[in-house]
Amino acid sequence: MFHRIYPSSLELSYLRQIQIKNNMQMLQTKRQLCLIAQLFEQENIPMICLKGPVILSKAYDANVGRIMRDLDLLVSPKHIEESANLLQSLGYVTTDDLTDFNYRQKNHHYIFTHQESNHIVELHWRLFPSIVEEPDFSLLWKSRDSIEIAEQKINCLNDELLFTYLIVHGSKHGWFRLKWLFDIHQFLQQPLNWKRVAYITDQWKIQHMMGQAMILIETLFEQDAPEPLKRYMNSKKARKMAQIALVMVGEKMNPEEANRQFSHYLFWKRYFFLIRPRSQRVSYILHHFIPTQQDRDILTIPNRLQFLYIPLRPVTFLMRRRVAKRGNQS
């Protein structure tokens, strides 16, 4: 005998409040995007919106409200300074050092927060953080698509590039947020050129990531992969990555909070090592010896002795672990 469970009036009221809050946040995010896009267009700076409203427009029904945490914007590396200045002119600020060349070599975006609304913008100069060989921005711009929000044109990746980019993004984060997999589930119901997606997958050398995503979709949503993408599911590496991702989803392992629990930290480091091609694994290990802004924040060293951050990295790592552990206990 199956029992129907109906939510109480109090529960329904709570859900409506969440829906209204999410819809308001979505509208405000779209407004911010339109203001930014208009300014960049006026200044002739090519800018591509990567996720957020673009995913909503391309993969969801018009009446669906999707939660948006921030805006991800991609510009050419040669326009990064101008783009940062434009965001600052709109009231956005960042704690990142915009003059630190080493930071740009090691990272792929700056994080800006609006002083009044607290909206977050991630300003990217690369699609990927040294996991996948970076496609040239001019090629992405040449093949771009666009959507329209309140009569404002918003440039974005074409459908096949966007889908493949979302695969890399989700895989990079271990798919710990289920909404990313649900986005893929939604895109799989759209009339994309799946042979073109397979071509991009091979070109970017992300067969293991595509296989992982298709295995997770089949496991969690009981949805078949498009025929051109099924071959990627046979990879031993893809299956191993999918198993690890299921643990991450089940235990809600956020990589941004991995420092709080050492076992989670080691789990993530193992995963990040696994998803990289063999040719990048040595550079990934060496990457950990390059000082970060976190090292500078936790231990101040005079400019003339900055080189000491390299041998002191184990020390700064332990100091960060101690601070994270205290934050977790408080």
C-alpha positions, 0 to 999 in steps of 0.5 A: 500500500502506497501512502500519499504524503502531502506537505502542510500549509506551513511547509508550503508557505516556507517553500513559496518563500524560498521560491520568491527569494530565488526568483528575486535573486535571479532577476537581480542577477540578470539585471547586473548582467545586463548592466555589465554587458551594456558597459562592455559593449560600449567599451568594445571589450568582447565578453562571454557569459559562461553560465547562470542566465545562459544555462537557464535560457538554453536548457530550462523552461522559461518559467523555471527559476534556477538558483544562481550564486554568481556570474562567470564572465570570460574575456581575453587575457589582453583585456583583463585590466580594462575589464577589472576597471569597468567592474570597479566603476560599477561598484565591484571590489576585489581582494585579489591582487590585480598586479600579481603576475604569479597569481594570473599564472596560477589561477584563471579568474578574479572574484569581485563583489558588489559593495552594495548588493553583494552580487559576485562576479568571477572575471575569467581570463581562461576557461580552465585552471590548467586542467585542459589545454586552453582554447584560444579566446578568438576562436570562442568569440568567432563561434559565439552564440547569444541570448537576449535579456530585457532587450540586451544582447548577452554573448555566450558559448555556442550550445556544443561548446557550452555543454562540453565546458559544463562537463569540464567544470562539473568534473573539476569540482567532482560534481559535488553540487547535484544542480550541475548534473541536473543542468547536464540532464536538461541539456541532454534533452535539447537538440544538440549536435552530439557528434560535434560534442564528441569532436570537441571532447576528443579535441580537448582530450577530456574523454574521461570527464565526458565518460564520468558525467555520462555514467553519473547521469545514467546512475542518478537519472536513469537517462541514456547518453547520446549514441556518440558519447556512449563510448566514453563510458567504457573508460576505466578512469571514467568509471573510477572518477564516477565512483569518487564523485558519488562519494563526494555527492553523498558526503557533500564534500565542497572543495572550498571547505576541504581544508577543514577536514584533513581526510577530505583534503587528501581525498580532493588532492587525490581526485585532482591528481586523477583527473589530470592527464599524465603530461600535467601531473608533474606540473600539478605537484610543482604547482603546490610549491608556488606561493599563493595569496593565502600564504601571504595573508597568513604569513607576512614577509618583506618584499626582498625576502619573498623567495622564502615563501617557497621553502616555507610552504609546508609551514604556511600549509600547517598554519592554514590547516590550524586556522581552518580547524579552529573555524570548523570548531567555532 
